[in-house]
Amino acid sequence: MEKIFIYSDKGVGMQSFFCARGCLRGWGNGKYAVKALSAAEVIEGSWVNEEALFVMPGGASTPYSEKLKGEGIKRIRDFVKNGGSYLGICAGAYFGAERTSFNKGMPDEIENECQTGLFKGTASGPVFPPYDPDSNAGCKAVEIDARGTGKFKVFYNGGCSFQADEGFKDYETVAVYSQRDNEIAAVFLPFGAGRVVLSGVHFEFSPGALDMKDAYQAPLRNILIEYENKRISFINEIAAYLRMEGITK
């Protein structure tokens, strides 16, 4: 059975982790074994011989960089370069870029270049401020326009847009933020023999996964239910690019 590993260590948002795990368990009617992977296990490296996909979920990308800098980042880059796939969601998308620019000009500004550099450019956010690291006050249902799927609303909380470095064109824009002058919300790109998907939005959050006891998430459920078929179509496009089977409707 092919394996999907989801990073689970310092910085990972547990709701994003569980939503990603639940989403991925539905791919290919459950044909993939989905397992958690710690920073120490990433660095140790035996996983690269048995994995189909490495997933970096939402949370905070700076702790990812701190835990994985050096050998951990090299393991991930080599895995993808040699034919593996990388899926980065929100913080995992920031981490997949050359550099992060977060809350620029604010007291909590983050400028970080210790990342994987799979996408040669900058992941900038939050696209829809403010972001509150201690609550879900910044979460929203935002509209994206996705290739092959069209416009729909999806869960968002602090995610990025992508700006490619001058001369870097080896990527596909797969979705844009239609409410933000079509800033890039998601990209597909090759890296060596492998493939990469980076998404600033939380497509892994189904309406049923929202916390109905949370004052910020609960009002979004009925909004997102309307777009559930399009969310699944978007997931399936992502899975197909990563050479995997998606969700059967």
ZAVO-291105 format. One record per residue (C-alpha): x, y, z; residue in one letter; residue number from 1. Coordinates in pm, 1 decimal, always signed. Example, Ala and Ser with C-alpha at 12.3 -4.5 7.8 and 13.67 -1.06 7.14 Angstrom:
+----------+----------+----------+------+-----+
!        x !        y !        z ! type ! seq !
+----------+----------+----------+------+-----+
!  +1230.0 !   -450.0 !   +780.0 !    A !   1 !
!  +1367.0 !   -106.0 !   +714.0 !    S !   2 !
+----------+----------+----------+------+-----+
This chain:
+----------+----------+----------+------+-----+
!        x !        y !        z ! type ! seq !
+----------+----------+----------+------+-----+
!     +0.0 !     +0.0 !     +0.0 !    M !   1 !
!   +135.1 !   +342.6 !    -95.8 !    E !   2 !
!   +187.9 !   +578.9 !   +195.0 !    K !   3 !
!   +105.5 !   +942.1 !   +256.1 !    I !   4 !
!   +292.3 !  +1105.3 !   +542.5 !    F !   5 !
!   +162.0 !  +1419.5 !   +713.1 !    I !   6 !
!   +407.2 !  +1627.2 !   +911.7 !    Y !   7 !
!   +313.5 !  +1642.8 !  +1280.4 !    S !   8 !
!   +549.7 !  +1840.6 !  +1500.7 !    D !   9 !
!   +597.3 !  +2187.7 !  +1650.2 !    K !  10 !
!   +398.0 !  +2451.1 !  +1463.9 !    G !  11 !
!   +132.5 !  +2222.6 !  +1316.3 !    V !  12 !
!   -225.8 !  +2336.1 !  +1372.3 !    G !  13 !
!   -406.1 !  +2028.3 !  +1496.5 !    M !  14 !
!   -738.9 !  +2109.5 !  +1329.7 !    Q !  15 !
!   -560.4 !  +2142.3 !   +996.0 !    S !  16 !
!   -372.9 !  +1817.6 !  +1063.7 !    F !  17 !
!   -691.2 !  +1623.1 !  +1137.4 !    F !  18 !
!   -878.2 !  +1777.6 !   +843.3 !    C !  19 !
!   -590.6 !  +1694.8 !   +608.2 !    A !  20 !
!   -570.0 !  +1340.7 !   +740.1 !    R !  21 !
!   -944.0 !  +1291.9 !   +701.1 !    G !  22 !
!   -938.7 !  +1432.3 !   +348.9 !    C !  23 !
!   -643.7 !  +1218.0 !   +239.0 !    L !  24 !
!   -795.5 !   +901.4 !   +384.7 !    R !  25 !
!  -1076.1 !   +947.4 !   +134.1 !    G !  26 !
!   -843.7 !   +956.9 !   -166.4 !    W !  27 !
!   -863.0 !   +648.0 !   -385.1 !    G !  28 !
!  -1139.7 !   +501.0 !   -165.7 !    N !  29 !
!   -889.6 !   +452.3 !   +115.8 !    G !  30 !
!   -613.2 !   +290.8 !    -90.1 !    K !  31 !
!   -339.5 !   +500.3 !    +73.1 !    Y !  32 !
!   -199.9 !   +448.8 !   +421.9 !    A !  33 !
!   -194.7 !   +791.3 !   +591.0 !    V !  34 !
!    +54.4 !   +832.6 !   +874.3 !    K !  35 !
!   +204.7 !  +1112.1 !  +1085.2 !    A !  36 !
!   +574.4 !  +1196.5 !  +1061.8 !    L !  37 !
!   +778.7 !  +1389.0 !  +1319.9 !    S !  38 !
!  +1067.3 !  +1626.0 !  +1249.0 !    A !  39 !
!  +1312.6 !  +1366.7 !  +1380.2 !    A !  40 !
!  +1168.3 !  +1107.1 !  +1142.1 !    E !  41 !
!  +1189.4 !  +1347.3 !   +848.2 !    V !  42 !
!  +1557.6 !  +1404.5 !   +925.3 !    I !  43 !
!  +1626.7 !  +1032.2 !   +978.2 !    E !  44 !
!  +1504.3 !   +979.0 !   +624.2 !    G !  45 !
!  +1389.8 !   +617.2 !   +591.3 !    S !  46 !
!  +1043.1 !   +741.7 !   +489.4 !    W !  47 !
!  +1164.7 !   +855.4 !   +147.3 !    V !  48 !
!  +1177.9 !   +496.7 !    +22.7 !    N !  49 !
!   +814.1 !   +415.1 !    +96.8 !    E !  50 !
!   +617.6 !   +733.5 !    +51.6 !    E !  51 !
!   +401.8 !   +853.2 !   -235.9 !    A !  52 !
!   +327.5 !  +1196.9 !    -90.3 !    L !  53 !
!   +463.2 !  +1427.4 !   +181.2 !    F !  54 !
!   +207.0 !  +1670.8 !   +323.0 !    V !  55 !
!   +287.1 !  +1982.9 !   +522.4 !    M !  56 !
!    -38.3 !  +2105.5 !   +682.3 !    P !  57 !
!   -141.0 !  +2443.1 !   +819.1 !    G !  58 !
!     -8.1 !  +2600.1 !  +1136.1 !    G !  59 !
!   +302.2 !  +2818.2 !  +1159.6 !    A !  60 !
!   +587.5 !  +2787.1 !   +910.2 !    S !  61 !
!   +863.2 !  +2939.5 !  +1125.5 !    T !  62 !
!   +872.1 !  +2639.4 !  +1364.6 !    P !  63 !
!   +881.6 !  +2415.0 !  +1057.2 !    Y !  64 !
!  +1195.5 !  +2595.1 !   +942.5 !    S !  65 !
!  +1349.3 !  +2584.3 !  +1290.6 !    E !  66 !
!  +1294.6 !  +2209.5 !  +1331.4 !    K !  67 !
!  +1383.3 !  +2104.7 !   +977.7 !    L !  68 !
!  +1654.7 !  +2349.8 !   +869.4 !    K !  69 !
!  +1955.4 !  +2183.8 !   +716.0 !    G !  70 !
!  +1912.9 !  +1808.9 !   +687.4 !    E !  71 !
!  +1532.1 !  +1800.3 !   +715.7 !    G !  72 !
!  +1482.1 !  +2048.4 !   +432.6 !    I !  73 !
!  +1741.4 !  +1863.7 !   +224.3 !    K !  74 !
!  +1551.5 !  +1536.1 !   +278.4 !    R !  75 !
!  +1229.0 !  +1692.9 !   +153.7 !    I !  76 !
!  +1392.5 !  +1856.7 !   -148.2 !    R !  77 !
!  +1574.4 !  +1537.4 !   -245.1 !    D !  78 !
!  +1256.6 !  +1332.6 !   -203.3 !    F !  79 !
!  +1067.6 !  +1555.7 !   -446.4 !    V !  80 !
!  +1360.7 !  +1592.9 !   -684.8 !    K !  81 !
!  +1379.9 !  +1213.3 !   -709.9 !    N !  82 !
!  +1013.5 !  +1174.0 !   -802.9 !    G !  83 !
!   +809.7 !  +1222.2 !   -485.7 !    G !  84 !
!   +525.1 !  +1469.2 !   -436.5 !    S !  85 !
!   +485.8 !  +1758.2 !   -190.2 !    Y !  86 !
!   +154.5 !  +1911.6 !    -85.1 !    L !  87 !
!   +173.3 !  +2230.1 !   +122.4 !    G !  88 !
!   -139.3 !  +2383.5 !   +272.0 !    I !  89 !
!   -137.9 !  +2735.2 !   +423.6 !    C !  90 !
!   +173.0 !  +2727.5 !   +650.4 !    A !  91 !
!   +291.7 !  +2430.5 !   +446.6 !    G !  92 !
!   +257.1 !  +2646.8 !   +134.5 !    A !  93 !
!   +460.5 !  +2928.0 !   +292.6 !    Y !  94 !
!   +721.8 !  +2664.4 !   +379.3 !    F !  95 !
!   +724.7 !  +2537.3 !    +21.5 !    G !  96 !
!   +833.5 !  +2872.8 !   -119.1 !    A !  97 !
!  +1178.2 !  +3028.5 !   -132.4 !    E !  98 !
!  +1080.7 !  +3285.5 !   +131.1 !    R !  99 !
!   +794.0 !  +3397.0 !   +356.0 !    T ! 100 !
!   +674.0 !  +3752.0 !   +405.2 !    S ! 101 !
!   +408.7 !  +3765.2 !   +676.3 !    F ! 102 !
!   +240.7 !  +4071.6 !   +830.4 !    N ! 103 !
!   +494.8 !  +4299.9 !   +664.5 !    K ! 104 !
!   +529.0 !  +4629.1 !   +850.1 !    G ! 105 !
!   +353.4 !  +4498.9 !  +1161.0 !    M ! 106 !
!   +510.9 !  +4431.9 !  +1504.3 !    P ! 107 !
!   +488.9 !  +4056.2 !  +1445.1 !    D ! 108 !
!   +635.4 !  +4074.1 !  +1093.3 !    E ! 109 !
!   +807.0 !  +3756.7 !   +969.7 !    I ! 110 !
!  +1065.1 !  +3752.8 !   +690.0 !    E ! 111 !
!  +1202.1 !  +3399.9 !   +654.0 !    N ! 112 !
!  +1430.0 !  +3252.4 !   +388.4 !    E ! 113 !
!  +1507.0 !  +2920.9 !   +563.4 !    C ! 114 !
!  +1253.7 !  +2717.4 !   +368.1 !    Q ! 115 !
!  +1237.3 !  +2445.3 !   +104.8 !    T ! 116 !
!  +1250.5 !  +2675.1 !   -198.9 !    G ! 117 !
!  +1041.8 !  +2441.2 !   -414.9 !    L ! 118 !
!   +867.3 !  +2751.0 !   -552.8 !    F ! 119 !
!  +1121.2 !  +3015.4 !   -650.4 !    K ! 120 !
!   +950.2 !  +3318.3 !   -511.2 !    G ! 121 !
!   +774.0 !  +3464.8 !   -209.5 !    T ! 122 !
!   +468.3 !  +3344.6 !    -21.6 !    A ! 123 !
!   +308.7 !  +3661.6 !   +120.4 !    S ! 124 !
!    +26.5 !  +3691.6 !   +366.2 !    G ! 125 !
!   -210.3 !  +3710.6 !   +520.9 !    P ! 126 !
!   -402.3 !  +3790.0 !   +203.5 !    V ! 127 !
!   -710.6 !  +3868.1 !   +414.0 !    F ! 128 !
!   -590.7 !  +4020.6 !   +741.9 !    P ! 129 !
!   -598.8 !  +4016.6 !  +1031.6 !    P ! 130 !
!   -464.9 !  +3682.7 !  +1148.9 !    Y ! 131 !
!   -493.5 !  +3585.7 !  +1515.3 !    D ! 132 !
!   -257.0 !  +3303.3 !  +1620.7 !    P ! 133 !
!   -450.7 !  +3250.2 !  +1944.0 !    D ! 134 !
!   -801.3 !  +3212.1 !  +1801.2 !    S ! 135 !
!   -995.4 !  +3165.4 !  +1478.2 !    N ! 136 !
!  -1085.7 !  +3533.2 !  +1460.5 !    A ! 137 !
!   -922.5 !  +3564.2 !  +1118.6 !    G ! 138 !
!  -1099.2 !  +3273.4 !   +951.6 !    C ! 139 !
!  -1323.4 !  +3342.6 !   +654.1 !    K ! 140 !
!  -1500.5 !  +3184.5 !   +360.6 !    A ! 141 !
!  -1316.2 !  +3341.9 !    +67.0 !    V ! 142 !
!  -1387.0 !  +3313.9 !   -302.2 !    E ! 143 !
!  -1129.4 !  +3161.6 !   -531.9 !    I ! 144 !
!  -1146.6 !  +3103.3 !   -905.7 !    D ! 145 !
!   -996.1 !  +2762.5 !   -977.3 !    A ! 146 !
!   -897.9 !  +2627.6 !  -1317.0 !    R ! 147 !
!  -1146.8 !  +2364.0 !  -1425.7 !    G ! 148 !
!  -1371.4 !  +2425.3 !  -1124.4 !    T ! 149 !
!  -1467.2 !  +2791.0 !  -1145.7 !    G ! 150 !
!  -1551.1 !  +3024.5 !   -860.0 !    K ! 151 !
!  -1635.6 !  +2888.0 !   -517.0 !    F ! 152 !
!  -1585.3 !  +2970.8 !   -151.9 !    K ! 153 !
!  -1340.4 !  +2782.8 !    +67.0 !    V ! 154 !
!  -1211.5 !  +2800.8 !   +424.0 !    F ! 155 !
!   -929.3 !  +3049.5 !   +480.1 !    Y ! 156 !
!   -723.8 !  +3149.1 !   +784.0 !    N ! 157 !
!   -401.2 !  +3346.3 !   +738.4 !    G ! 158 !
!   -298.7 !  +3198.7 !   +404.6 !    G ! 159 !
!    -65.1 !  +3333.5 !   +139.5 !    C ! 160 !
!    -48.8 !  +3441.8 !   -220.0 !    S ! 161 !
!   +250.2 !  +3365.7 !   -443.2 !    F ! 162 !
!   +485.7 !  +3603.2 !   -623.8 !    Q ! 163 !
!   +740.4 !  +3434.9 !   -849.9 !    A ! 164 !
!  +1096.9 !  +3561.4 !   -871.3 !    D ! 165 !
!  +1187.4 !  +3741.3 !  -1190.5 !    E ! 166 !
!  +1249.2 !  +3486.1 !  -1464.7 !    G ! 167 !
!  +1085.3 !  +3195.3 !  -1282.6 !    F ! 168 !
!   +801.5 !  +3065.3 !  -1496.3 !    K ! 169 !
!   +805.5 !  +2690.6 !  -1434.9 !    D ! 170 !
!   +473.3 !  +2678.1 !  -1251.9 !    Y ! 171 !
!   +100.2 !  +2681.8 !  -1324.3 !    E ! 172 !
!   -147.3 !  +2914.0 !  -1156.4 !    T ! 173 !
!   -432.1 !  +2683.3 !  -1057.2 !    V ! 174 !
!   -644.4 !  +2919.4 !   -846.7 !    A ! 175 !
!   -662.6 !  +3291.7 !   -777.0 !    V ! 176 !
!   -825.7 !  +3502.4 !   -507.5 !    Y ! 177 !
!  -1106.9 !  +3661.2 !   -707.6 !    S ! 178 !
!  -1167.9 !  +3916.0 !   -429.6 !    Q ! 179 !
!   -803.4 !  +4031.2 !   -433.0 !    R ! 180 !
!   -728.5 !  +4127.6 !   -794.5 !    D ! 181 !
!   -663.1 !  +3765.3 !   -885.9 !    N ! 182 !
!   -360.8 !  +3723.2 !   -661.0 !    E ! 183 !
!   -236.5 !  +3365.6 !   -690.8 !    I ! 184 !
!   -396.4 !  +3129.9 !   -436.5 !    A ! 185 !
!   -258.3 !  +2792.9 !   -551.1 !    A ! 186 !
!    +14.8 !  +2666.6 !   -781.3 !    V ! 187 !
!   +123.9 !  +2341.4 !   -942.9 !    F ! 188 !
!   +489.3 !  +2298.6 !  -1034.7 !    L ! 189 !
!   +747.4 !  +2035.9 !  -1120.4 !    P ! 190 !
!  +1061.9 !  +2002.7 !   -911.4 !    F ! 191 !
!  +1314.4 !  +1765.7 !  -1061.2 !    G ! 192 !
!  +1126.0 !  +1442.2 !  -1128.6 !    A ! 193 !
!   +863.5 !  +1526.8 !   -866.5 !    G ! 194 !
!   +554.9 !  +1742.7 !   -837.7 !    R ! 195 !
!   +449.7 !  +2014.8 !   -595.6 !    V ! 196 !
!   +115.0 !  +2168.1 !   -501.1 !    V ! 197 !
!   +102.3 !  +2476.6 !   -278.3 !    L ! 198 !
!   -230.5 !  +2617.9 !   -159.4 !    S ! 199 !
!   -290.5 !  +2929.4 !    +47.9 !    G ! 200 !
!   -646.6 !  +2816.1 !   +122.7 !    V ! 201 !
!   -766.2 !  +2528.5 !   +339.2 !    H ! 202 !
!   -936.0 !  +2309.6 !    +79.8 !    F ! 203 !
!   -901.7 !  +2017.1 !   +324.6 !    E ! 204 !
!  -1167.0 !  +2167.4 !   +557.3 !    F ! 205 !
!  -1506.4 !  +2018.7 !   +481.9 !    S ! 206 !
!  -1809.4 !  +2208.3 !   +618.1 !    P ! 207 !
!  -1866.9 !  +1922.5 !   +863.6 !    G ! 208 !
!  -1515.8 !  +1962.4 !  +1005.4 !    A ! 209 !
!  -1576.6 !  +2315.4 !  +1129.4 !    L ! 210 !
!  -1605.6 !  +2362.3 !  +1505.3 !    D ! 211 !
!  -1968.1 !  +2452.6 !  +1566.7 !    M ! 212 !
!  -1880.3 !  +2564.8 !  +1919.9 !    K ! 213 !
!  -1636.9 !  +2821.4 !  +1782.8 !    D ! 214 !
!  -1792.2 !  +3164.8 !  +1732.1 !    A ! 215 !
!  -1575.6 !  +3234.5 !  +1427.3 !    Y ! 216 !
!  -1602.9 !  +2901.3 !  +1246.8 !    Q ! 217 !
!  -1968.9 !  +2816.7 !  +1309.6 !    A ! 218 !
!  -2116.9 !  +3091.4 !  +1082.6 !    P ! 219 !
!  -1909.3 !  +2965.6 !   +789.4 !    L ! 220 !
!  -2059.1 !  +2618.1 !   +774.3 !    R ! 221 !
!  -2377.0 !  +2703.3 !   +583.3 !    N ! 222 !
!  -2178.7 !  +2919.9 !   +341.2 !    I ! 223 !
!  -1934.3 !  +2641.3 !   +258.5 !    L ! 224 !
!  -2198.9 !  +2367.7 !   +226.4 !    I ! 225 !
!  -2320.8 !  +2536.3 !    -92.3 !    E ! 226 !
!  -1979.6 !  +2485.0 !   -255.3 !    Y ! 227 !
!  -1901.7 !  +2131.3 !   -141.9 !    E ! 228 !
!  -1913.0 !  +1973.9 !   -487.5 !    N ! 229 !
!  -1670.4 !  +2231.7 !   -622.6 !    K ! 230 !
!  -1436.4 !  +2181.7 !   -325.4 !    R ! 231 !
!  -1422.5 !  +1810.3 !   -405.5 !    I ! 232 !
!  -1361.0 !  +1884.6 !   -774.1 !    S ! 233 !
!  -1068.6 !  +2106.7 !   -673.6 !    F ! 234 !
!   -930.9 !  +1832.1 !   -447.4 !    I ! 235 !
!   -951.3 !  +1584.4 !   -733.2 !    N ! 236 !
!   -759.8 !  +1816.9 !   -964.6 !    E ! 237 !
!   -488.6 !  +1842.8 !   -699.6 !    I ! 238 !
!   -477.3 !  +1465.5 !   -652.5 !    A ! 239 !
!   -454.2 !  +1406.2 !  -1027.7 !    A ! 240 !
!   -159.6 !  +1643.6 !  -1061.8 !    Y ! 241 !
!    +15.6 !  +1460.8 !   -778.1 !    L ! 242 !
!    -38.9 !  +1134.5 !   -970.3 !    R ! 243 !
!   -283.3 !  +1000.4 !   -711.7 !    M ! 244 !
!   -649.7 !   +908.7 !   -705.5 !    E ! 245 !
!   -889.7 !  +1160.7 !   -556.3 !    G ! 246 !
!  -1229.5 !  +1140.2 !   -391.8 !    I ! 247 !
!  -1512.8 !   +947.0 !   -555.9 !    T ! 248 !
!  -1827.1 !  +1160.7 !   -545.2 !    K ! 249 !
+----------+----------+----------+------+-----+
